[in-house]
Amino acid sequence: MKLKITAIGNSSGVILPKDLLARLRLQKGDELYAVETPDGIKLTAYDPKLAAQMEVAEQIMREDRQVLHKLAQ
């Protein structure tokens, strides 16, 4: 899909077509992440830093199931 850079005030931006927003499951106000890869820049609704943090949290919770109970008190 080809996107055109356009002027938005004193900045530049890209307008995302409705069908692309639907495929990304995004709507106005959501965040879009730009991730550098060996092949270029990847735009994604997926936050790799948050995913890594959640993976660590899930591992801790599996190892010590009482963590959630302690936090809830």
Secondary structure, 3 states (H helix, E strand, C coil): CCCCEEEECCEEEECCCHHHHHHHCCCCCCCCEEEEECCEEEEECCCHHHHHHHHHHHHHHHHCCHHHHHHHC
